[in-house]
Amino acid sequence: MKEDTQLPESEHSKELFAYFGLAVYYCQALEQQLTNLLLLTKLSQGTLPSEAELTDLYQRKLGNSLGQLIKELQHHFPFSQEETTQLHHVWKQRNYIVHDYFKERIQDTFTPSGRARIIRELKRFKNKAGALELKLQGYCSELYRKLGLEGKLDDEDLLGGRPSAVLKRHNY
């Protein structure tokens, strides 16, 4: 491989890959919030009568893809048309970034101007995914309040893999 086609070990290259990592991180945070919102929505509708069912559902949903979670939650939560469009857009962009981005953009990683374009694109995507994740956090907070769980749960109860704490503290 010619020297001019090798990716330099520069700060700029490190920044590019840091933004790639942040883009993936925000997608995973979005997946987690979708899982939380799905569980809380089902609890608020009274469709999870036992702790075992909640725990089982939580474990299964953690393995679902972003697209699967979006599709399922649309049947249970009243997203606006704009929110639905945003979720689908982030889902498609996420798939492109994770599966094809560098296959198609590899040449851009070899030049400062190409890396700068990639960084700008990844920043925009990260900001979109982060904004959606915050919106979903707000919906989860509303459901916590509606279910009378506000102040009764620590962050790890749902976020850390212990959904059974919801049932134990709410006497389900």
Secondary structure, 3 states (H helix, E strand, C coil): CCHHHCCCCCHHHHHHHHHHHHHHHHHHHHHHHHHHHHHHHHHHCCCCCCHHHHHHHHHHHHCCCHHHHHHHHHCCCCCCHHHHHHHHHHHHHHHHHHHCHHHHHHHHHHCHHHHHHHHHHHHHHHHHHHHHHHHHHHHHHHHHHHCCCCCCCCHHHHHCCCCHHHHHHHCC
